Amino acid sequence: MSPKSRLYTLVKAWKNKPFQEVRDACGAPWLGLSSQALEDHQSWSKRQAISHEPIFNCKGTKLTGSLFRPLLTSTDVQLLRLFMEGLDTIAYWYRSGRFIPGILPIPMHAVASSGYIDALSDLILNSRLPVGLIALGINLPRDPEINDAYKEGLLRMRRLGVLLHLMDFSGSPEQLRWIAEMQIEGIHIDMRQFRDQTLARDVLSQIRNSPYSPTQIYASNVLLIKDLENATDWQIDHCYGGLMMSPLSRHQILQINDSRIAKAIFSLHPHQHPNQNGDK
C-alpha cells in the first residue's frame, strides 16, 4: 500500500484523535446536500446497515459475539474504512454496556503487508478497546513466500491483545500444526461441508486434546435442524447462521435479549409435551 494513498493518510490522521465514530473518507458530495447533511446521512446509513451476523453459544441461550460480514468481500480500497467501521461498532456496544466480541476478517495479503499492519495497529490502539473484544478472522497461508511476513503480522496483532480465528478450518494436518504453533483462539467450520463427513467428530476431538484445548470451535452456516443437532453432538462451542439468526444492524445486535434467544431458536423443534387441547 502506498504511503501516499488517501486511506493511509486518513488512518495517520486518526492516530491521535479520540475514537468516536467512523466517517467515510471517500466519495464526492451528493448534489443538493450540504457537507454536514451528507455526513449525517452517511453516519445514519452505517448504523442501519445489516452487516453483523450474531454468534450464540450452542444452546442458543447467550449472544457470544458477532461477525462483521462486509470485510469478507472487501476490496483493498475499502479494507481500512471497513475495519474502522468494525472497530467503531465494537466500541459502540462497549460504551453501551455490552461486552460483545467482534470478528473482523482480514485477507492474507494485508496481514503479510507491513504497511497494512502499521495502519491496523494504529486503528486498534486508537480504539482503546479492552483485550478480548477484537478478533481477526484469518486463513491458512497458501503461498510459502509470504509465510514469514504473514506470521510476523499475526504476532504483531497478538502483541496488541488481538485474538486470532481461523475461518476456513477443514481438519487438515497442516491446519492442526498451524493452530498449535500460532495458538489460535478460535476455529470456524462450515456445517454445509461437514454434514456428510463421518470423520468430523474425530477431527474436532483433536482440537480438544492438548495442546489445542484453549481453542474455541465455531460452527458457521447453521441452516438446518440437523446442523444444530450435529453441533450439539460434536460439542461445538458457538454457532451462527440462518437457523440461529439472520444478520442485523449494530443497533439490533445491541437489543438482543439473551433470555429470549433460546425460545426463538428452539421453537422450530417439535414440542415434547401436549398442550391443553391434547395436540403435540
ABEGO torsion letter per residue (X at the ends): XBAABAAAAAAAAAAABBBABBBBABEBBBBGBBAAAAAAAAAAAAAABBABBBBBBAAGABBAEBBBAAAAABBAAAAAAAAAAAAAAAAAAAAAGBBBBBBBBBBAAAAABAAAAAAAAAAAAAAGBBBGABBBBBBBBABAAAAAAAAAAAAAAAAAGBBBBBAABAGBAAAAAAAAAAGBABBBBBAAAAAABAAAAAAAAAAABOAAAABBBBBBGBABAAAAAAAAAAGBABBBEAAABBBBBAAAAAABBAAAAAAAAAAABBBABBBAAGBX
